[in-house]
Amino acid sequence: MVKYSDLATTDSLSLIISFPSKEGPQYHKGTIVNLAFQVLGLVLVLIMSAYYRYENRRRDRVEGGRPPTGQPLEVQEKFDFAPGRLHLLDVIWTMLNTLF
């Protein structure tokens, strides 16, 4: 799986090539390439968000809902297959809160 830092590096390298000095102050080709990468990122975010929401709803149906607050989870032995594990969006939200 490609790491996000690799994608960011690829983006910046392609933008260096896309903004030649001969295209003057408008830089049409570079602007189009930059916009395309931004749209691609947005599409990937929307697809992954929809997938996580679908998967969380499916797991809630199969497992009968979220576990009661404070219930210990067996995530060390069963990993993501542990009944009552954190929802995927909860995990992402927790990770983002610890980064910022």
Secondary structure by P-SEA (a helix, b strand, c coil): cccaaaaaaaaaaaaaaaccccccccaaaaaaaaaaaaaaaaaaaaaaaaaaaaaaaaaaaaaccccccccccccccccccccccccaaaaaaaaaaaac
